[in-house]
Amino acid sequence: MGKCNFLFALLVCFTSLTVVRGESQANNYLNQAIWSQALNNFEINTPIIIATPWVFFYSNISSIDNDVLFKNNLDEDKVFSTRSLVLKELYSTSNNDFFKKMPADSIMIVRAQFKDRLLYTLSLNKSDSTTTIDYLLPSNNTGENVVYGFKGNMVSNRRFNPDNTITSTCEWKGDSLCITTTNNEAKSYYTVEEGKYKDGVVLSKSIYRENKQTLKRTFVSNKKYIYDNPNQLSEILITNKKGRPIDSVEYHYTDNQLYSIIQNHTDGSADMIFYQYENGQISEKSIRSFPFELQINKKYKEHKLDLFSIKNESDNSIEQYQLEYNIQDQLSSMLYKSGSLTDDINTCFKAQYIFSYNDCKNIKSIKIVDNHGVVRKEIYFEYEFRKK
């Protein structure tokens, strides 16, 4: 993984070190999908590009740009892709619940449509022990099936398209060992990750490759997580198959709040993220990775994200998002502005995102209106509830 890609992983890895409940994981998956649909563009009569949380492929179909789900493969993401950063920050900070009702007594079917075309279908099935999400494109040849356990662990994940199928399964050995096995049908080996935990906190993760024919296992790399106390990660040490250090990640705190994350590389360089807080919430995040420098600023109103901006010193640009909420505290509107750092950002209005909800408080539509008042995109969500 490249330096910039690893730094991008640092933006989200700190909040994923403890086990969280399956319903929260499922909501995160769905929220990523909605944010991606809102921020990505759909163009008629262009080749189709499909990016799911685990799969990316290109097909020469004269249809629509169906980039409907957020691509969460960090090997392919670029840290200084502003859109990727906006997606990460909005879904992790806004904490908006686009799906209030996920019934346990029936299967909820969600169909997303754009210009009378079916974009995809989501099937959500919740029980006392698992939450299952099925995502299918209209052809049924591309999609994903993911199952979360009640502890938040990924039980299984099957990702498929016409050219490839990737299946991951997760098995817990008590509460201390989690073994995740990934089978990419295009490769001659399995990837096995062994994660060791204590009281729900990860202590180490070891990666192996297992030959499909001989079942011989080869050690690849290891991450060791070091804590100052049970709730405060201080360092991650990464070693290769020879046991030699590859990189290290340092976590520094001030008054028990995370102040910085520093990724040290073997060539002596370092990538850094610095945090500032206001009333216990992150108000500023500075990202430095030569030759790039970004500054993320956030303002809150009644503990909800109100204003969010990204300043990019490397290309002299700024993007700003202002959020508004309805009486149910769900996101109703977002104003988008962009320009250069020397511009008056208040005069740089580009678009308004309008979110509406049905009687169950589930997302009903997303409408994007440009600075001329023209509706550029509108996505509708239709619901069906099937008895189990």
N, C-alpha and C positions, 0 to 999 in steps of 0.2 A: 504494500500500500504506500503511495507517495506521501510526501510530507504534508502537502495541502489537504489530501484526503484524510490523513490521520488527524490533522487539526480540526477538520469538520466533524470527525467522530467525537472529538473532545467536547464539542458543543452540546452533545446530548448524552454522552456516556455517564456523566456524573449522576444523573437522575435515574439510571437504570441499574444501579449496583445492588439494590435490594429487591426482593420479590414483592410484587404488587398483585392485587386481585385480578382475576381473569376478566371481570366486567370492565375494569379500567383499561386493560390492554385492548379489549375489543373496541371500546369507545375511542381510544387513541387511533386505532386503525381506521375507523370510520371518519374521525375528524380530519385525519391526514387526507383522506379521499376527497372530502368536501372542500377543503382549502385548496387542494390542487385543481379541482374543477373550476373554482372561482378565479384563480390566478392564471391558469393556462388558457391559451387561445384556441378556438376552433375555426378552421378555415375550410370552406366548402371546395370540393374538387381539387384536393391535394392528396398526395400519398398519405396513408395512415401510419401514424407512429404511436405505438402503444407502450406505455410505461406503467407497470404495476409495482407494488412495493418490492417485488423480487425479480421481475422479468422485464427485459427490454428487447424488443425486436422491431424490425421494419418490414412492411409489406407494401407492394406497389398496387394499392387499391384506390381507385379514384372515388374518394368518399370524404371523410372528415378527419382532422387531426384529433385522434381520440386519446389524448394524453390525460386520462381521467383520474388515475390514481398516482399518488406521490411515489416516485422511484426512490426506494430507501436503500439501494445498493451502494454503499459508500465507496466501493472500488470504482464505480462509474461516476459518482458525483464529483463536482469540483467545489472546493471550499469557497471560492470567491465568485461563484455563480449567485448573483443577487437573488434570483428567484428561489433558489434552494434555501438560502438563508431566511428569506421572508417566510417561506412555508414552515420551516423549522420553528422560527420565533413565534409566528402567529398561532400555530396549533399547540405549542407548548406553553405559551404565556396567556393567550386569551381565555383558555379554559372554557370555551363555549361548548355547550352540549347540543349538537345538531339533532340528536336522536334521544328525546326524553323517554319515549315509550319503547321498550324492548320486552314484549310480553313473554312470560314463561309458559303460558298455556297454549300458545300457538306459534307457528313459524311466520315471521314477518318477511314478506317479499317486497323489495324496493326496486322499482324500475326507473332509471334515469333517462330522460328524453331530451333531445335537442333538435329543434326544427323538424318535428314529427319523425325523428329517427331514434331508435333505441340505441343508447350508448352502451349500457351494460345492465346487468341484473345482480342485485345483492340479495342473498338469502341469509337471514339471521335466526338462529335456533338456540335458545337459552334454556338450560336446565339447572338443577341444583348443583351439579358438579362440573359442567362445561358450558362454554359459549362457542358456537360454531358459526363461522362466516364463510359463505360461498360467493365468489365473485366470478361472473361469466360475461364474456363479450357475446354479441348476438350469434356468432358462428358456433359457439360452444366448444371451439377448439383451443381457446385461450382463456386462462383464468387461474383461480387460486382457491384452495380450500384450507382454512386455518382453524385449528381448535385450541382454545385456551382452557386450562384447568381452573378450578376455583381458587387456587393459590396464585394464579397469574402465570404459571408455567405454560410454555408452549407444548402442548401434547403432541401435535402433528401439524405438518404444513406441506401441502402438495401444490406445486406451481407448475403449470403446463402451457405449452403452445405447440403448434404443429411440428416444430423442429426439435423440441426438447422437453423433458419432464424432470423436475427436481422435487424430491420428496425428503422431508426432514421429520424425524420422530424424536421425541424427548422422553426419557425415562428417568424417574427419580428413584434412587436407592436410599430410602429413608428420607431424612431432611437435609442430609449433608452432601450428597453426591448427585449431580445431574449429568446424564450422558445424552448428548444430542448427536444423532447420526444423520448425515446428509448424503443422499444418493443422487448424483447427477448422471443420468443415463448415457450422456455423451462421453463420460470419463471412465477410466478403467479402475478407479478406486473410490472408496467411501471416505468422507471427511468426518472424523469423530472428535467432538469436543467434550472433555471431561471437566466440569466445573465443580469445585469444592466450596461448600457453604457452611456457615455457622450462624445459627439464629437468623436465617434468612439473608445474611450478608455474604457476598462472594469473597473467597480467600484466594483462589487461583483458578486459572483456566489453561488447560493443556490441549494442544491440537495435534491430532495424529492423522496419517493417511493409511487406510487399510486396503490392500490389494483385493479386488473382487474374486480373483481366481484362487490365490493361495491363502487369503485372509491374513497375510503377514502384515503386521502393523509397524509403521515407521513414525517416530517422533518428529514433529515439525517445529513447534515453538511453544513458549509458555509465558503467561502473564501472572505475576505475583502481586497481590493487592495488600498494601501495608497501611495500617490504621493507627492514628495517635490514640484514639479511643474507639469503642465499638461503633460509633456513629460518624466518625470523621476520617475519611480517606486521606492519607498523606502522600502516598507514592504508588505508582505502578511500575514494576520492573519487567522488561520484556527481553527474553533471551531466545536465540535461534536453536536449531537442532543440535548444534555443537556446545550449547550451554553458554555461548558468548553473548554479552549484552548487545541488543540492537538499539533500543531506545529506552528512555525512562520518562515518566510523567510525574511532575511534582504538583501537589496541591497545597496552597498556602492560605491561612485563615487569619482574620482579624476579628476579635470579639466573637469567635465561634461562627463567623460568616465567611464563606469562601471569598478570598481576595484575588487569587490568581491561579491559573493552570499553566504550567510551563512544560512544553514537550522538548526534551533534549535529544539531539541527534548525534550519531557517532562522528560526524564530520565537524562537530563543534558548534553548529548552528542551533538555533532554538526558535520555536513558535510559541507565542504567548497570548493568553487571554486574561484581561483584567476586569474586575467587577466593582461597581459602586452601588450603594443601596440607599433607599429612602423609605422610611417606615417599614423596614423589614423586607421590602421587595426590590428586585434588581432594577435600578434606574439607568445604569449605563454599563455597556460591555465593549471593551476595546480589544480588537484582534490585530495582532502584529505578526506577520510572516513575510519576510523580505521577498520581493519589493512591495508587498501589499500592506495596506493599513485601513482597517474599517472601524467605525464607531457606531454602535447601536444605542439609541436612546429610547427610554420608555417612560411614560407618565400614566398615572392611575387615577381613577375617580371611584371612590367607594370600593377600593380593592379590586376593581376591574380595569383591564388594560384600556386606556383612553387614547393615547397617542404613541405612535411607534415610528421611528425613523432609522434609516441606514445611510451613513455618510461614507463614501468611498473615496479616500484621498488619492488612490492610484489613478482613477479616471475622472476626478473632480466632479462627482455626481452625488445627488442626494435623492432618496425616495422617502415619502412620508405617508403614513396611514392613520386616519382618525376614525375611531370606532364609536358607534352608538348602540344602545340596547333598548329593548322593549320592556314593558312592565313585568314580564316574566324573567327578566335578566338574561334574555337570549339576544345574541347579536342581530341587529336589525339593519344597520347601514355601516358602510366603510367608505370614506372619502380617500381617494388616492391622488397624490401630487408627486411630481418629479421634475428635476431640473439640475442645473449646475450649482456648485457650492456658492457661487457669487450671486445667484438669483434670489429674489424674494420668493421663498417657497409658497407663500400664501397666494401668489399670482399664477402658480404652476399647476392648477387643477387639471387632471387628466380624465378621471372617471369616478363614478360612484357605484359601489356594489350594494345591492339591496337584497336582503334575506327575508323570506316570509315562511310562516310555519302553519301547519294544519291544526285541527282541534286537539290532536294528541300532543301538540308541541314538538312534532317532528318536522324536519326541514321540508318545505313544500316547493320552493323555487329559489333560484339565484338569478338575479337580473343585473347586467352590467350596462350602465348608461355612460356614454362618452361626454366630453366637455361641450358638445353641441346639442346635448339632450337626446341623442339617438341611441336606441337600445341596440347594443352590439352583440349581446349574447344573453340568452335566457334558457336556463335548464329547469325542467320540471321533474318532480319526483312523485311517482304513483305508488300506492301501497296496497298490498293484499295480505290478509291474515288467514292462514290455513290451520285448521285444527290438527293437532298431532295424532 
